[in-house]
Amino acid sequence: MLSRHIVVVENETLLRDLLAQALEANGFKVTTAANAADAKRAWQATDPDALVVDIELGPGPNGFDFAEYLQRTSPDVG
């Protein structure tokens, strides 16, 4: 069975880790990112099937900014 890959983008460490653990426990491969810049690097390095993105990511671009970037560059992503 091919495992689906998800990137979790969350600036709060505890919540990011909990989301990753829950997804991994359900058979997903997970990469995490703490901000939009890390998410962009993770996206380019892994080519995931989907992303879980927090809206408020601290200083810098927020989750909406990152989602707009993905929509422009990779409209097939969930």
mmJSON file of the N, C-alpha and C atoms, coordinates in Angstrom:
{"data_MODEL":{"atom_site":{
"group_PDB":["ATOM","ATOM","ATOM","ATOM","ATOM","ATOM","ATOM","ATOM","ATOM","ATOM","ATOM","ATOM","ATOM","ATOM","ATOM","ATOM","ATOM","ATOM","ATOM","ATOM","ATOM","ATOM","ATOM","ATOM","ATOM","ATOM","ATOM","ATOM","ATOM","ATOM","ATOM","ATOM","ATOM","ATOM","ATOM","ATOM","ATOM","ATOM","ATOM","ATOM","ATOM","ATOM","ATOM","ATOM","ATOM","ATOM","ATOM","ATOM","ATOM","ATOM","ATOM","ATOM","ATOM","ATOM","ATOM","ATOM","ATOM","ATOM","ATOM","ATOM","ATOM","ATOM","ATOM","ATOM","ATOM","ATOM","ATOM","ATOM","ATOM","ATOM","ATOM","ATOM","ATOM","ATOM","ATOM","ATOM","ATOM","ATOM","ATOM","ATOM","ATOM","ATOM","ATOM","ATOM","ATOM","ATOM","ATOM","ATOM","ATOM","ATOM","ATOM","ATOM","ATOM","ATOM","ATOM","ATOM","ATOM","ATOM","ATOM","ATOM","ATOM","ATOM","ATOM","ATOM","ATOM","ATOM","ATOM","ATOM","ATOM","ATOM","ATOM","ATOM","ATOM","ATOM","ATOM","ATOM","ATOM","ATOM","ATOM","ATOM","ATOM","ATOM","ATOM","ATOM","ATOM","ATOM","ATOM","ATOM","ATOM","ATOM","ATOM","ATOM","ATOM","ATOM","ATOM","ATOM","ATOM","ATOM","ATOM","ATOM","ATOM","ATOM","ATOM","ATOM","ATOM","ATOM","ATOM","ATOM","ATOM","ATOM","ATOM","ATOM","ATOM","ATOM","ATOM","ATOM","ATOM","ATOM","ATOM","ATOM","ATOM","ATOM","ATOM","ATOM","ATOM","ATOM","ATOM","ATOM","ATOM","ATOM","ATOM","ATOM","ATOM","ATOM","ATOM","ATOM","ATOM","ATOM","ATOM","ATOM","ATOM","ATOM","ATOM","ATOM","ATOM","ATOM","ATOM","ATOM","ATOM","ATOM","ATOM","ATOM","ATOM","ATOM","ATOM","ATOM","ATOM","ATOM","ATOM","ATOM","ATOM","ATOM","ATOM","ATOM","ATOM","ATOM","ATOM","ATOM","ATOM","ATOM","ATOM","ATOM","ATOM","ATOM","ATOM","ATOM","ATOM","ATOM","ATOM","ATOM","ATOM","ATOM","ATOM","ATOM","ATOM","ATOM","ATOM","ATOM","ATOM","ATOM","ATOM","ATOM","ATOM","ATOM"],
"id":[1,2,3,4,5,6,7,8,9,10,11,12,13,14,15,16,17,18,19,20,21,22,23,24,25,26,27,28,29,30,31,32,33,34,35,36,37,38,39,40,41,42,43,44,45,46,47,48,49,50,51,52,53,54,55,56,57,58,59,60,61,62,63,64,65,66,67,68,69,70,71,72,73,74,75,76,77,78,79,80,81,82,83,84,85,86,87,88,89,90,91,92,93,94,95,96,97,98,99,100,101,102,103,104,105,106,107,108,109,110,111,112,113,114,115,116,117,118,119,120,121,122,123,124,125,126,127,128,129,130,131,132,133,134,135,136,137,138,139,140,141,142,143,144,145,146,147,148,149,150,151,152,153,154,155,156,157,158,159,160,161,162,163,164,165,166,167,168,169,170,171,172,173,174,175,176,177,178,179,180,181,182,183,184,185,186,187,188,189,190,191,192,193,194,195,196,197,198,199,200,201,202,203,204,205,206,207,208,209,210,211,212,213,214,215,216,217,218,219,220,221,222,223,224,225,226,227,228,229,230,231,232,233,234],
"type_symbol":["N","C","C","N","C","C","N","C","C","N","C","C","N","C","C","N","C","C","N","C","C","N","C","C","N","C","C","N","C","C","N","C","C","N","C","C","N","C","C","N","C","C","N","C","C","N","C","C","N","C","C","N","C","C","N","C","C","N","C","C","N","C","C","N","C","C","N","C","C","N","C","C","N","C","C","N","C","C","N","C","C","N","C","C","N","C","C","N","C","C","N","C","C","N","C","C","N","C","C","N","C","C","N","C","C","N","C","C","N","C","C","N","C","C","N","C","C","N","C","C","N","C","C","N","C","C","N","C","C","N","C","C","N","C","C","N","C","C","N","C","C","N","C","C","N","C","C","N","C","C","N","C","C","N","C","C","N","C","C","N","C","C","N","C","C","N","C","C","N","C","C","N","C","C","N","C","C","N","C","C","N","C","C","N","C","C","N","C","C","N","C","C","N","C","C","N","C","C","N","C","C","N","C","C","N","C","C","N","C","C","N","C","C","N","C","C","N","C","C","N","C","C","N","C","C","N","C","C","N","C","C","N","C","C"],
"label_atom_id":["N","CA","C","N","CA","C","N","CA","C","N","CA","C","N","CA","C","N","CA","C","N","CA","C","N","CA","C","N","CA","C","N","CA","C","N","CA","C","N","CA","C","N","CA","C","N","CA","C","N","CA","C","N","CA","C","N","CA","C","N","CA","C","N","CA","C","N","CA","C","N","CA","C","N","CA","C","N","CA","C","N","CA","C","N","CA","C","N","CA","C","N","CA","C","N","CA","C","N","CA","C","N","CA","C","N","CA","C","N","CA","C","N","CA","C","N","CA","C","N","CA","C","N","CA","C","N","CA","C","N","CA","C","N","CA","C","N","CA","C","N","CA","C","N","CA","C","N","CA","C","N","CA","C","N","CA","C","N","CA","C","N","CA","C","N","CA","C","N","CA","C","N","CA","C","N","CA","C","N","CA","C","N","CA","C","N","CA","C","N","CA","C","N","CA","C","N","CA","C","N","CA","C","N","CA","C","N","CA","C","N","CA","C","N","CA","C","N","CA","C","N","CA","C","N","CA","C","N","CA","C","N","CA","C","N","CA","C","N","CA","C","N","CA","C","N","CA","C","N","CA","C","N","CA","C","N","CA","C","N","CA","C","N","CA","C","N","CA","C","N","CA","C"],
"label_alt_id":[null,null,null,null,null,null,null,null,null,null,null,null,null,null,null,null,null,null,null,null,null,null,null,null,null,null,null,null,null,null,null,null,null,null,null,null,null,null,null,null,null,null,null,null,null,null,null,null,null,null,null,null,null,null,null,null,null,null,null,null,null,null,null,null,null,null,null,null,null,null,null,null,null,null,null,null,null,null,null,null,null,null,null,null,null,null,null,null,null,null,null,null,null,null,null,null,null,null,null,null,null,null,null,null,null,null,null,null,null,null,null,null,null,null,null,null,null,null,null,null,null,null,null,null,null,null,null,null,null,null,null,null,null,null,null,null,null,null,null,null,null,null,null,null,null,null,null,null,null,null,null,null,null,null,null,null,null,null,null,null,null,null,null,null,null,null,null,null,null,null,null,null,null,null,null,null,null,null,null,null,null,null,null,null,null,null,null,null,null,null,null,null,null,null,null,null,null,null,null,null,null,null,null,null,null,null,null,null,null,null,null,null,null,null,null,null,null,null,null,null,null,null,null,null,null,null,null,null,null,null,null,null,null,null],
"label_comp_id":["MET","MET","MET","LEU","LEU","LEU","SER","SER","SER","ARG","ARG","ARG","HIS","HIS","HIS","ILE","ILE","ILE","VAL","VAL","VAL","VAL","VAL","VAL","VAL","VAL","VAL","GLU","GLU","GLU","ASN","ASN","ASN","GLU","GLU","GLU","THR","THR","THR","LEU","LEU","LEU","LEU","LEU","LEU","ARG","ARG","ARG","ASP","ASP","ASP","LEU","LEU","LEU","LEU","LEU","LEU","ALA","ALA","ALA","GLN","GLN","GLN","ALA","ALA","ALA","LEU","LEU","LEU","GLU","GLU","GLU","ALA","ALA","ALA","ASN","ASN","ASN","GLY","GLY","GLY","PHE","PHE","PHE","LYS","LYS","LYS","VAL","VAL","VAL","THR","THR","THR","THR","THR","THR","ALA","ALA","ALA","ALA","ALA","ALA","ASN","ASN","ASN","ALA","ALA","ALA","ALA","ALA","ALA","ASP","ASP","ASP","ALA","ALA","ALA","LYS","LYS","LYS","ARG","ARG","ARG","ALA","ALA","ALA","TRP","TRP","TRP","GLN","GLN","GLN","ALA","ALA","ALA","THR","THR","THR","ASP","ASP","ASP","PRO","PRO","PRO","ASP","ASP","ASP","ALA","ALA","ALA","LEU","LEU","LEU","VAL","VAL","VAL","VAL","VAL","VAL","ASP","ASP","ASP","ILE","ILE","ILE","GLU","GLU","GLU","LEU","LEU","LEU","GLY","GLY","GLY","PRO","PRO","PRO","GLY","GLY","GLY","PRO","PRO","PRO","ASN","ASN","ASN","GLY","GLY","GLY","PHE","PHE","PHE","ASP","ASP","ASP","PHE","PHE","PHE","ALA","ALA","ALA","GLU","GLU","GLU","TYR","TYR","TYR","LEU","LEU","LEU","GLN","GLN","GLN","ARG","ARG","ARG","THR","THR","THR","SER","SER","SER","PRO","PRO","PRO","ASP","ASP","ASP","VAL","VAL","VAL","GLY","GLY","GLY"],
"label_asym_id":["A","A","A","A","A","A","A","A","A","A","A","A","A","A","A","A","A","A","A","A","A","A","A","A","A","A","A","A","A","A","A","A","A","A","A","A","A","A","A","A","A","A","A","A","A","A","A","A","A","A","A","A","A","A","A","A","A","A","A","A","A","A","A","A","A","A","A","A","A","A","A","A","A","A","A","A","A","A","A","A","A","A","A","A","A","A","A","A","A","A","A","A","A","A","A","A","A","A","A","A","A","A","A","A","A","A","A","A","A","A","A","A","A","A","A","A","A","A","A","A","A","A","A","A","A","A","A","A","A","A","A","A","A","A","A","A","A","A","A","A","A","A","A","A","A","A","A","A","A","A","A","A","A","A","A","A","A","A","A","A","A","A","A","A","A","A","A","A","A","A","A","A","A","A","A","A","A","A","A","A","A","A","A","A","A","A","A","A","A","A","A","A","A","A","A","A","A","A","A","A","A","A","A","A","A","A","A","A","A","A","A","A","A","A","A","A","A","A","A","A","A","A","A","A","A","A","A","A","A","A","A","A","A","A"],
"label_entity_id":["1","1","1","1","1","1","1","1","1","1","1","1","1","1","1","1","1","1","1","1","1","1","1","1","1","1","1","1","1","1","1","1","1","1","1","1","1","1","1","1","1","1","1","1","1","1","1","1","1","1","1","1","1","1","1","1","1","1","1","1","1","1","1","1","1","1","1","1","1","1","1","1","1","1","1","1","1","1","1","1","1","1","1","1","1","1","1","1","1","1","1","1","1","1","1","1","1","1","1","1","1","1","1","1","1","1","1","1","1","1","1","1","1","1","1","1","1","1","1","1","1","1","1","1","1","1","1","1","1","1","1","1","1","1","1","1","1","1","1","1","1","1","1","1","1","1","1","1","1","1","1","1","1","1","1","1","1","1","1","1","1","1","1","1","1","1","1","1","1","1","1","1","1","1","1","1","1","1","1","1","1","1","1","1","1","1","1","1","1","1","1","1","1","1","1","1","1","1","1","1","1","1","1","1","1","1","1","1","1","1","1","1","1","1","1","1","1","1","1","1","1","1","1","1","1","1","1","1","1","1","1","1","1","1"],
"label_seq_id":[1,1,1,2,2,2,3,3,3,4,4,4,5,5,5,6,6,6,7,7,7,8,8,8,9,9,9,10,10,10,11,11,11,12,12,12,13,13,13,14,14,14,15,15,15,16,16,16,17,17,17,18,18,18,19,19,19,20,20,20,21,21,21,22,22,22,23,23,23,24,24,24,25,25,25,26,26,26,27,27,27,28,28,28,29,29,29,30,30,30,31,31,31,32,32,32,33,33,33,34,34,34,35,35,35,36,36,36,37,37,37,38,38,38,39,39,39,40,40,40,41,41,41,42,42,42,43,43,43,44,44,44,45,45,45,46,46,46,47,47,47,48,48,48,49,49,49,50,50,50,51,51,51,52,52,52,53,53,53,54,54,54,55,55,55,56,56,56,57,57,57,58,58,58,59,59,59,60,60,60,61,61,61,62,62,62,63,63,63,64,64,64,65,65,65,66,66,66,67,67,67,68,68,68,69,69,69,70,70,70,71,71,71,72,72,72,73,73,73,74,74,74,75,75,75,76,76,76,77,77,77,78,78,78],
"pdbx_PDB_ins_code":[null,null,null,null,null,null,null,null,null,null,null,null,null,null,null,null,null,null,null,null,null,null,null,null,null,null,null,null,null,null,null,null,null,null,null,null,null,null,null,null,null,null,null,null,null,null,null,null,null,null,null,null,null,null,null,null,null,null,null,null,null,null,null,null,null,null,null,null,null,null,null,null,null,null,null,null,null,null,null,null,null,null,null,null,null,null,null,null,null,null,null,null,null,null,null,null,null,null,null,null,null,null,null,null,null,null,null,null,null,null,null,null,null,null,null,null,null,null,null,null,null,null,null,null,null,null,null,null,null,null,null,null,null,null,null,null,null,null,null,null,null,null,null,null,null,null,null,null,null,null,null,null,null,null,null,null,null,null,null,null,null,null,null,null,null,null,null,null,null,null,null,null,null,null,null,null,null,null,null,null,null,null,null,null,null,null,null,null,null,null,null,null,null,null,null,null,null,null,null,null,null,null,null,null,null,null,null,null,null,null,null,null,null,null,null,null,null,null,null,null,null,null,null,null,null,null,null,null,null,null,null,null,null,null],
"Cartn_x":[0.841,0.0,0.884,0.596,1.348,0.853,1.749,1.4,1.289,0.26,0.078,0.949,1.466,2.371,1.666,1.752,1.128,2.171,2.13,2.958,2.065,2.473,1.762,2.525,1.83,2.444,1.773,2.503,1.98,3.141,2.995,4.091,4.211,3.171,3.244,3.712,4.835,5.495,4.596,3.928,3.108,2.003,1.275,0.186,0.719,1.826,2.447,2.805,3.415,3.803,2.586,1.545,0.332,-0.347,-0.444,-1.042,-0.232,1.085,1.953,1.795,1.774,1.641,0.307,-0.768,-2.088,-2.149,-1.594,-1.59,-0.718,0.463,1.348,0.704,-0.018,-0.694,-1.774,-2.229,-3.246,-2.663,-1.35,-0.719,-0.167,-0.199,0.33,1.809,2.532,3.898,3.77,4.485,4.308,5.64,5.637,6.731,6.146,6.897,6.381,7.167,6.501,7.109,6.544,7.392,6.985,6.516,6.787,6.388,6.272,5.868,5.64,6.927,8.04,9.305,9.713,9.589,9.885,8.921,7.658,6.645,6.974,7.423,7.783,8.944,9.931,11.069,10.611,9.751,9.238,8.417,7.616,6.79,7.665,8.687,9.556,10.391,10.755,11.601,10.823,9.524,8.798,7.661,7.125,5.982,4.836,4.275,3.239,1.895,1.011,-0.342,-1.274,-1.004,-1.873,-1.1,-1.683,-1.111,-2.187,-1.77,-2.602,-1.896,-2.547,-1.875,-2.626,-1.914,-2.442,-2.543,-3.461,-3.604,-2.577,-2.466,-1.537,-0.215,0.812,2.115,3.194,2.807,3.795,4.276,5.441,5.968,6.181,5.914,6.088,4.771,4.841,3.619,2.759,1.439,0.528,0.069,-0.812,-1.299,-2.053,-2.804,-3.507,-2.513,-1.45,-0.415,0.184,0.485,1.079,0.085,-1.173,-2.197,-2.36,-2.3,-2.382,-1.186,-0.002,1.186,0.984,0.482,0.254,-0.8,-1.839,-2.903,-2.358,-1.454,-0.866,0.115,0.899,1.981,1.599,0.651,0.292,-1.201,-2.049,-3.489,-4.064,-3.28,-3.775,-3.61,-3.088,-2.833,-4.059,-4.258,-5.367,-4.953],
"Cartn_y":[-1.184,0.0,1.245,2.163,3.41,4.403,4.907,5.863,7.262,7.976,9.369,10.258,11.332,12.232,13.554,14.021,15.273,16.162,17.455,18.437,19.166,19.197,19.91,21.204,22.343,23.65,24.3,24.37,24.891,25.468,26.702,27.349,26.904,26.349,25.89,24.43,24.218,22.919,21.785,21.968,20.905,20.496,21.46,21.149,20.51,21.021,20.454,18.987,18.688,17.316,16.405,16.919,16.117,15.793,16.783,16.539,15.513,15.662,14.728,13.308,13.166,11.842,11.195,11.984,11.449,10.988,11.771,11.397,10.163,10.132,8.976,7.702,7.829,6.679,6.124,6.951,6.529,6.223,6.021,5.53,6.565,7.825,8.866,9.103,9.441,9.928,11.43,11.981,13.381,14.112,15.317,16.26,17.483,18.081,19.247,20.501,21.638,22.942,23.922,24.851,25.795,27.136,27.412,28.699,28.529,29.603,29.524,29.237,29.798,29.561,28.093,27.522,26.095,25.23,25.647,24.901,24.878,25.998,26.065,25.118,25.102,24.189,22.724,22.429,21.065,20.656,21.567,21.309,20.947,21.737,21.511,20.232,19.886,18.713,17.399,17.434,16.185,15.935,16.963,16.827,16.059,16.617,15.91,15.877,15.027,14.904,15.965,16.417,17.393,18.135,19.232,20.021,20.336,20.433,20.948,22.218,23.37,24.652,25.497,25.914,26.863,28.226,29.055,30.387,31.344,31.39,32.311,31.591,32.007,31.336,32.216,33.254,34.148,35.18,35.765,36.801,36.258,37.092,36.681,36.278,35.595,35.172,34.263,34.397,33.549,32.362,31.563,30.375,30.694,31.806,32.209,32.567,33.275,33.623,32.363,31.396,30.159,29.387,29.35,28.66,29.314,30.635,31.333,30.981,30.904,30.498,29.096,28.17,26.797,26.756,27.551,27.565,28.021,28.99,29.485,28.483,27.824,26.976,25.507,25.037,23.609,23.445,23.755,23.734,22.34,21.289,19.933,19.45,20.282,19.886,20.101,19.151,19.251,19.916],
"Cartn_z":[0.0,0.0,0.0,-0.879,-0.98,0.063,0.864,1.905,1.324,1.689,1.276,2.151,1.555,2.257,2.52,3.769,4.192,4.85,4.532,5.233,6.227,7.486,8.543,8.818,8.651,8.856,10.067,11.148,12.428,13.215,13.681,14.395,15.851,16.425,17.814,17.845,18.498,18.489,18.982,20.098,20.663,19.698,19.169,18.251,16.969,16.447,15.245,15.474,16.615,16.929,17.119,17.776,17.981,16.654,15.779,14.461,13.679,13.69,12.966,13.517,14.837,15.447,15.092,15.121,14.787,13.333,12.443,11.028,10.781,11.396,11.245,11.796,12.901,13.495,12.565,11.625,10.673,9.291,9.237,8.029,7.071,7.438,6.565,6.826,5.793,5.952,6.181,7.158,7.54,7.575,7.02,7.153,7.84,8.763,9.478,9.12,9.301,9.069,10.087,10.552,11.585,11.034,9.763,9.177,7.668,6.981,5.537,4.765,5.192,4.498,4.614,5.817,6.006,5.2,5.153,4.404,2.917,2.399,0.981,0.686,1.557,1.382,1.476,2.448,2.614,1.401,0.894,-0.275,-1.477,-1.704,-2.85,-2.698,-1.483,-1.241,-1.257,-0.95,-0.752,-1.732,-2.387,-3.297,-2.633,-1.545,-0.793,-1.521,-1.028,-1.566,-1.008,0.224,0.877,1.954,2.395,3.483,4.506,5.762,6.844,7.281,7.079,7.281,8.303,9.338,10.313,9.643,10.066,9.482,10.068,11.38,12.039,12.282,11.551,11.634,12.248,12.967,13.574,12.568,12.821,11.915,10.498,9.517,8.125,7.505,6.364,5.671,6.55,6.394,7.167,6.311,6.872,6.178,4.903,4.892,3.677,2.565,2.943,1.954,1.342,2.184,1.688,0.819,1.225,0.433,-0.942,-0.998,-2.285,-3.171,-2.579,-3.322,-3.918,-3.101,-3.585,-4.678,-4.516,-5.519,-6.877,-6.862,-8.103,-8.707,-7.872,-8.377,-8.501,-7.678,-7.659,-7.394,-8.352,-8.116,-7.844,-8.03,-7.804,-6.366,-5.491,-4.105,-3.235,-2.333,-1.399,-0.109],
"occupancy":[1.0,1.0,1.0,1.0,1.0,1.0,1.0,1.0,1.0,1.0,1.0,1.0,1.0,1.0,1.0,1.0,1.0,1.0,1.0,1.0,1.0,1.0,1.0,1.0,1.0,1.0,1.0,1.0,1.0,1.0,1.0,1.0,1.0,1.0,1.0,1.0,1.0,1.0,1.0,1.0,1.0,1.0,1.0,1.0,1.0,1.0,1.0,1.0,1.0,1.0,1.0,1.0,1.0,1.0,1.0,1.0,1.0,1.0,1.0,1.0,1.0,1.0,1.0,1.0,1.0,1.0,1.0,1.0,1.0,1.0,1.0,1.0,1.0,1.0,1.0,1.0,1.0,1.0,1.0,1.0,1.0,1.0,1.0,1.0,1.0,1.0,1.0,1.0,1.0,1.0,1.0,1.0,1.0,1.0,1.0,1.0,1.0,1.0,1.0,1.0,1.0,1.0,1.0,1.0,1.0,1.0,1.0,1.0,1.0,1.0,1.0,1.0,1.0,1.0,1.0,1.0,1.0,1.0,1.0,1.0,1.0,1.0,1.0,1.0,1.0,1.0,1.0,1.0,1.0,1.0,1.0,1.0,1.0,1.0,1.0,1.0,1.0,1.0,1.0,1.0,1.0,1.0,1.0,1.0,1.0,1.0,1.0,1.0,1.0,1.0,1.0,1.0,1.0,1.0,1.0,1.0,1.0,1.0,1.0,1.0,1.0,1.0,1.0,1.0,1.0,1.0,1.0,1.0,1.0,1.0,1.0,1.0,1.0,1.0,1.0,1.0,1.0,1.0,1.0,1.0,1.0,1.0,1.0,1.0,1.0,1.0,1.0,1.0,1.0,1.0,1.0,1.0,1.0,1.0,1.0,1.0,1.0,1.0,1.0,1.0,1.0,1.0,1.0,1.0,1.0,1.0,1.0,1.0,1.0,1.0,1.0,1.0,1.0,1.0,1.0,1.0,1.0,1.0,1.0,1.0,1.0,1.0,1.0,1.0,1.0,1.0,1.0,1.0,1.0,1.0,1.0,1.0,1.0,1.0],
"B_iso_or_equiv":[0.0,0.0,0.0,0.0,0.0,0.0,0.0,0.0,0.0,0.0,0.0,0.0,0.0,0.0,0.0,0.0,0.0,0.0,0.0,0.0,0.0,0.0,0.0,0.0,0.0,0.0,0.0,0.0,0.0,0.0,0.0,0.0,0.0,0.0,0.0,0.0,0.0,0.0,0.0,0.0,0.0,0.0,0.0,0.0,0.0,0.0,0.0,0.0,0.0,0.0,0.0,0.0,0.0,0.0,0.0,0.0,0.0,0.0,0.0,0.0,0.0,0.0,0.0,0.0,0.0,0.0,0.0,0.0,0.0,0.0,0.0,0.0,0.0,0.0,0.0,0.0,0.0,0.0,0.0,0.0,0.0,0.0,0.0,0.0,0.0,0.0,0.0,0.0,0.0,0.0,0.0,0.0,0.0,0.0,0.0,0.0,0.0,0.0,0.0,0.0,0.0,0.0,0.0,0.0,0.0,0.0,0.0,0.0,0.0,0.0,0.0,0.0,0.0,0.0,0.0,0.0,0.0,0.0,0.0,0.0,0.0,0.0,0.0,0.0,0.0,0.0,0.0,0.0,0.0,0.0,0.0,0.0,0.0,0.0,0.0,0.0,0.0,0.0,0.0,0.0,0.0,0.0,0.0,0.0,0.0,0.0,0.0,0.0,0.0,0.0,0.0,0.0,0.0,0.0,0.0,0.0,0.0,0.0,0.0,0.0,0.0,0.0,0.0,0.0,0.0,0.0,0.0,0.0,0.0,0.0,0.0,0.0,0.0,0.0,0.0,0.0,0.0,0.0,0.0,0.0,0.0,0.0,0.0,0.0,0.0,0.0,0.0,0.0,0.0,0.0,0.0,0.0,0.0,0.0,0.0,0.0,0.0,0.0,0.0,0.0,0.0,0.0,0.0,0.0,0.0,0.0,0.0,0.0,0.0,0.0,0.0,0.0,0.0,0.0,0.0,0.0,0.0,0.0,0.0,0.0,0.0,0.0,0.0,0.0,0.0,0.0,0.0,0.0,0.0,0.0,0.0,0.0,0.0,0.0],
"pdbx_formal_charge":[null,null,null,null,null,null,null,null,null,null,null,null,null,null,null,null,null,null,null,null,null,null,null,null,null,null,null,null,null,null,null,null,null,null,null,null,null,null,null,null,null,null,null,null,null,null,null,null,null,null,null,null,null,null,null,null,null,null,null,null,null,null,null,null,null,null,null,null,null,null,null,null,null,null,null,null,null,null,null,null,null,null,null,null,null,null,null,null,null,null,null,null,null,null,null,null,null,null,null,null,null,null,null,null,null,null,null,null,null,null,null,null,null,null,null,null,null,null,null,null,null,null,null,null,null,null,null,null,null,null,null,null,null,null,null,null,null,null,null,null,null,null,null,null,null,null,null,null,null,null,null,null,null,null,null,null,null,null,null,null,null,null,null,null,null,null,null,null,null,null,null,null,null,null,null,null,null,null,null,null,null,null,null,null,null,null,null,null,null,null,null,null,null,null,null,null,null,null,null,null,null,null,null,null,null,null,null,null,null,null,null,null,null,null,null,null,null,null,null,null,null,null,null,null,null,null,null,null,null,null,null,null,null,null],
"auth_seq_id":[1,1,1,2,2,2,3,3,3,4,4,4,5,5,5,6,6,6,7,7,7,8,8,8,9,9,9,10,10,10,11,11,11,12,12,12,13,13,13,14,14,14,15,15,15,16,16,16,17,17,17,18,18,18,19,19,19,20,20,20,21,21,21,22,22,22,23,23,23,24,24,24,25,25,25,26,26,26,27,27,27,28,28,28,29,29,29,30,30,30,31,31,31,32,32,32,33,33,33,34,34,34,35,35,35,36,36,36,37,37,37,38,38,38,39,39,39,40,40,40,41,41,41,42,42,42,43,43,43,44,44,44,45,45,45,46,46,46,47,47,47,48,48,48,49,49,49,50,50,50,51,51,51,52,52,52,53,53,53,54,54,54,55,55,55,56,56,56,57,57,57,58,58,58,59,59,59,60,60,60,61,61,61,62,62,62,63,63,63,64,64,64,65,65,65,66,66,66,67,67,67,68,68,68,69,69,69,70,70,70,71,71,71,72,72,72,73,73,73,74,74,74,75,75,75,76,76,76,77,77,77,78,78,78],
"auth_comp_id":["MET","MET","MET","LEU","LEU","LEU","SER","SER","SER","ARG","ARG","ARG","HIS","HIS","HIS","ILE","ILE","ILE","VAL","VAL","VAL","VAL","VAL","VAL","VAL","VAL","VAL","GLU","GLU","GLU","ASN","ASN","ASN","GLU","GLU","GLU","THR","THR","THR","LEU","LEU","LEU","LEU","LEU","LEU","ARG","ARG","ARG","ASP","ASP","ASP","LEU","LEU","LEU","LEU","LEU","LEU","ALA","ALA","ALA","GLN","GLN","GLN","ALA","ALA","ALA","LEU","LEU","LEU","GLU","GLU","GLU","ALA","ALA","ALA","ASN","ASN","ASN","GLY","GLY","GLY","PHE","PHE","PHE","LYS","LYS","LYS","VAL","VAL","VAL","THR","THR","THR","THR","THR","THR","ALA","ALA","ALA","ALA","ALA","ALA","ASN","ASN","ASN","ALA","ALA","ALA","ALA","ALA","ALA","ASP","ASP","ASP","ALA","ALA","ALA","LYS","LYS","LYS","ARG","ARG","ARG","ALA","ALA","ALA","TRP","TRP","TRP","GLN","GLN","GLN","ALA","ALA","ALA","THR","THR","THR","ASP","ASP","ASP","PRO","PRO","PRO","ASP","ASP","ASP","ALA","ALA","ALA","LEU","LEU","LEU","VAL","VAL","VAL","VAL","VAL","VAL","ASP","ASP","ASP","ILE","ILE","ILE","GLU","GLU","GLU","LEU","LEU","LEU","GLY","GLY","GLY","PRO","PRO","PRO","GLY","GLY","GLY","PRO","PRO","PRO","ASN","ASN","ASN","GLY","GLY","GLY","PHE","PHE","PHE","ASP","ASP","ASP","PHE","PHE","PHE","ALA","ALA","ALA","GLU","GLU","GLU","TYR","TYR","TYR","LEU","LEU","LEU","GLN","GLN","GLN","ARG","ARG","ARG","THR","THR","THR","SER","SER","SER","PRO","PRO","PRO","ASP","ASP","ASP","VAL","VAL","VAL","GLY","GLY","GLY"],
"auth_asym_id":["A","A","A","A","A","A","A","A","A","A","A","A","A","A","A","A","A","A","A","A","A","A","A","A","A","A","A","A","A","A","A","A","A","A","A","A","A","A","A","A","A","A","A","A","A","A","A","A","A","A","A","A","A","A","A","A","A","A","A","A","A","A","A","A","A","A","A","A","A","A","A","A","A","A","A","A","A","A","A","A","A","A","A","A","A","A","A","A","A","A","A","A","A","A","A","A","A","A","A","A","A","A","A","A","A","A","A","A","A","A","A","A","A","A","A","A","A","A","A","A","A","A","A","A","A","A","A","A","A","A","A","A","A","A","A","A","A","A","A","A","A","A","A","A","A","A","A","A","A","A","A","A","A","A","A","A","A","A","A","A","A","A","A","A","A","A","A","A","A","A","A","A","A","A","A","A","A","A","A","A","A","A","A","A","A","A","A","A","A","A","A","A","A","A","A","A","A","A","A","A","A","A","A","A","A","A","A","A","A","A","A","A","A","A","A","A","A","A","A","A","A","A","A","A","A","A","A","A","A","A","A","A","A","A"],
"auth_atom_id":["N","CA","C","N","CA","C","N","CA","C","N","CA","C","N","CA","C","N","CA","C","N","CA","C","N","CA","C","N","CA","C","N","CA","C","N","CA","C","N","CA","C","N","CA","C","N","CA","C","N","CA","C","N","CA","C","N","CA","C","N","CA","C","N","CA","C","N","CA","C","N","CA","C","N","CA","C","N","CA","C","N","CA","C","N","CA","C","N","CA","C","N","CA","C","N","CA","C","N","CA","C","N","CA","C","N","CA","C","N","CA","C","N","CA","C","N","CA","C","N","CA","C","N","CA","C","N","CA","C","N","CA","C","N","CA","C","N","CA","C","N","CA","C","N","CA","C","N","CA","C","N","CA","C","N","CA","C","N","CA","C","N","CA","C","N","CA","C","N","CA","C","N","CA","C","N","CA","C","N","CA","C","N","CA","C","N","CA","C","N","CA","C","N","CA","C","N","CA","C","N","CA","C","N","CA","C","N","CA","C","N","CA","C","N","CA","C","N","CA","C","N","CA","C","N","CA","C","N","CA","C","N","CA","C","N","CA","C","N","CA","C","N","CA","C","N","CA","C","N","CA","C","N","CA","C","N","CA","C","N","CA","C","N","CA","C","N","CA","C","N","CA","C"],
"pdbx_PDB_model_num":[1,1,1,1,1,1,1,1,1,1,1,1,1,1,1,1,1,1,1,1,1,1,1,1,1,1,1,1,1,1,1,1,1,1,1,1,1,1,1,1,1,1,1,1,1,1,1,1,1,1,1,1,1,1,1,1,1,1,1,1,1,1,1,1,1,1,1,1,1,1,1,1,1,1,1,1,1,1,1,1,1,1,1,1,1,1,1,1,1,1,1,1,1,1,1,1,1,1,1,1,1,1,1,1,1,1,1,1,1,1,1,1,1,1,1,1,1,1,1,1,1,1,1,1,1,1,1,1,1,1,1,1,1,1,1,1,1,1,1,1,1,1,1,1,1,1,1,1,1,1,1,1,1,1,1,1,1,1,1,1,1,1,1,1,1,1,1,1,1,1,1,1,1,1,1,1,1,1,1,1,1,1,1,1,1,1,1,1,1,1,1,1,1,1,1,1,1,1,1,1,1,1,1,1,1,1,1,1,1,1,1,1,1,1,1,1,1,1,1,1,1,1,1,1,1,1,1,1,1,1,1,1,1,1]
}}}
